[in-house]
Amino acid sequence: MLREFFISAIIVFSLQSSHAQFDTVFAKTNIRICADSMTTGFKTKNWDLYTRYVYPAMIGSMGGKAEMIKFLDNNFASVPATAWKEYKPGKILQVIKTAGDLQAVLELRSILEWQGQRIITTTHMIGESWDGGLFWTFFDSEGDVNTAKMIKPDLSDQLVIPAKTEKAEPLSSPAQKTKNN
């Protein structure tokens, strides 16, 4: 009898633990899908797709979707798509549940080669889902919790936002490589 009780208790505990694990896996899968869609929109200058995944308060602060698209067009018109050697989400570092939403921290890695420079950046986006982890929107934290809280005042104190890293280096031409070897 006691043995059956312990086996039942272990099964119940395992089911509860696997449910929590499932929720995290579900959320992370959808974070990846939404973040991939957002970065694809950015790389291809499909601003309608990109803004679908931008945190709504960011769009509002720009004066709405049309104004944000105009801003993006103006600021990135001269940057050719081929200049982005990498622009993609990296590791999902954290997913937490608050009373009103799910929040996440994930890496955004980029390599831009343009105007004789290679700029390698890792920054950390904040993700938010209001529907249990199905759909996510994002904003760049700039590696600073105070900046993130200006954008999202109810940002959870449980989130740990790593510092942004950025390295710029000159691009070397093939002639310089041959000359140096």
C-alpha positions in Angstrom: 0.0 0.0 0.0 2.8 2.4 1.0 4.7 1.5 -2.2 1.7 2.3 -4.4 1.3 5.7 -2.7 5.0 6.6 -3.4 4.7 5.5 -7.0 1.5 7.5 -7.4 3.2 10.5 -5.8 6.2 10.2 -8.1 4.0 10.0 -11.1 2.0 13.1 -10.1 5.1 15.1 -9.4 6.6 14.0 -12.7 3.5 15.1 -14.6 3.5 18.5 -12.9 7.2 19.0 -13.7 6.8 17.9 -17.3 3.9 20.4 -17.7 6.1 23.2 -16.5 8.8 22.0 -18.9 6.3 21.8 -21.7 5.2 25.4 -21.2 8.8 26.6 -21.4 9.5 24.5 -24.5 6.3 25.8 -26.1 7.2 29.5 -25.3 10.7 29.1 -26.5 9.6 27.5 -29.8 7.3 30.4 -30.4 9.9 33.0 -29.4 12.2 31.5 -32.0 9.5 31.6 -34.7 8.4 35.2 -34.0 12.0 36.4 -33.6 13.0 34.7 -36.9 10.1 36.4 -38.6 11.0 39.8 -37.2 14.7 39.5 -38.3 13.7 38.2 -41.7 11.4 41.3 -42.1 14.3 43.5 -41.1 16.9 41.9 -43.4 14.5 42.0 -46.4 13.2 45.5 -45.6 9.7 44.0 -45.4 8.7 46.6 -42.8 5.1 45.3 -42.6 6.4 41.9 -41.4 9.0 43.5 -39.2 6.6 45.8 -37.4 4.2 43.0 -36.7 6.7 41.7 -34.2 7.9 45.1 -32.8 6.7 45.9 -29.3 3.6 48.0 -29.7 4.7 50.8 -27.3 7.8 51.3 -29.6 5.5 51.7 -32.6 3.3 54.1 -30.6 6.3 56.2 -29.6 7.2 56.6 -33.3 3.7 58.0 -34.1 2.2 54.7 -35.3 3.0 52.0 -37.8 3.1 54.3 -40.9 5.5 56.7 -39.2 7.7 53.9 -38.0 7.9 52.4 -41.5 8.8 55.8 -42.9 11.5 56.1 -40.3 12.9 52.7 -41.1 12.8 53.4 -44.9 14.7 56.7 -44.4 17.3 55.2 -42.0 18.1 52.0 -43.8 17.5 52.9 -47.5 21.2 53.3 -48.2 22.2 50.1 -46.5 22.2 47.3 -49.1 20.7 44.0 -48.0 24.1 42.3 -48.8 25.8 44.4 -46.1 24.1 42.3 -43.4 26.3 39.2 -43.1 24.3 38.1 -40.1 21.2 39.4 -38.4 19.5 36.7 -36.4 18.3 35.7 -32.9 20.7 33.8 -30.8 20.2 32.1 -27.5 17.0 32.5 -25.5 18.5 33.3 -22.1 15.4 33.6 -19.9 11.6 33.1 -20.0 9.6 34.1 -17.0 5.9 34.2 -16.2 4.5 37.3 -14.5 0.9 38.0 -13.4 0.0 39.5 -16.7 2.3 38.2 -19.4 5.4 36.1 -20.3 8.7 38.0 -20.6 11.9 36.8 -22.2 15.5 37.8 -22.9 17.1 36.7 -26.1 20.3 37.5 -28.0 20.2 39.4 -31.3 23.5 38.9 -33.2 24.5 41.0 -36.2 27.4 41.5 -38.5 27.3 44.5 -40.7 30.0 45.0 -43.4 29.5 48.5 -44.9 31.6 51.6 -45.7 34.9 49.8 -45.0 33.9 48.6 -41.5 32.8 45.3 -40.0 30.6 45.9 -37.0 29.9 42.8 -34.9 27.1 43.3 -32.3 25.4 41.1 -29.7 22.5 42.9 -28.0 19.6 41.5 -26.0 16.0 41.9 -27.0 13.1 41.8 -24.5 10.2 39.7 -25.7 6.7 39.8 -24.4 3.7 37.6 -24.9 0.2 38.4 -23.6 -1.4 35.1 -24.8 0.5 32.4 -22.9 3.5 32.3 -25.2 1.9 31.9 -28.6 2.7 35.3 -30.1 5.7 37.5 -29.1 6.7 41.1 -29.7 10.2 42.4 -29.1 12.3 45.5 -28.4 16.0 46.1 -28.1 17.1 46.6 -24.4 20.4 48.2 -25.5 21.9 46.0 -22.8 20.5 48.3 -20.1 17.7 47.6 -17.6 16.9 51.3 -17.2 16.4 51.7 -20.9 14.3 48.6 -21.0 12.1 49.9 -18.1 11.6 53.2 -19.9 10.1 51.2 -22.8 8.3 48.7 -20.6 7.8 50.1 -17.0 6.4 46.8 -15.7 9.4 44.8 -16.8 10.1 42.0 -14.3 13.0 42.5 -11.9 13.7 38.8 -12.4 15.0 39.4 -15.9 18.8 39.7 -16.2 19.8 41.8 -19.2 23.4 41.3 -20.3 25.4 44.2 -21.5 25.5 44.9 -25.3 28.8 44.1 -27.0 30.0 45.8 -30.2 33.2 45.5 -32.0 34.1 47.6 -35.1 37.1 46.6 -37.3 38.2 47.8 -40.7 37.5 45.5 -43.6 40.7 44.4 -45.3 40.7 44.1 -49.1 42.0 41.0 -50.8 45.1 43.0 -52.0 46.0 43.9 -48.4 45.7 40.2 -47.3 48.0 39.1 -50.1 50.5 41.9 -49.3 50.5 41.0 -45.5 51.1 37.3 -46.2 
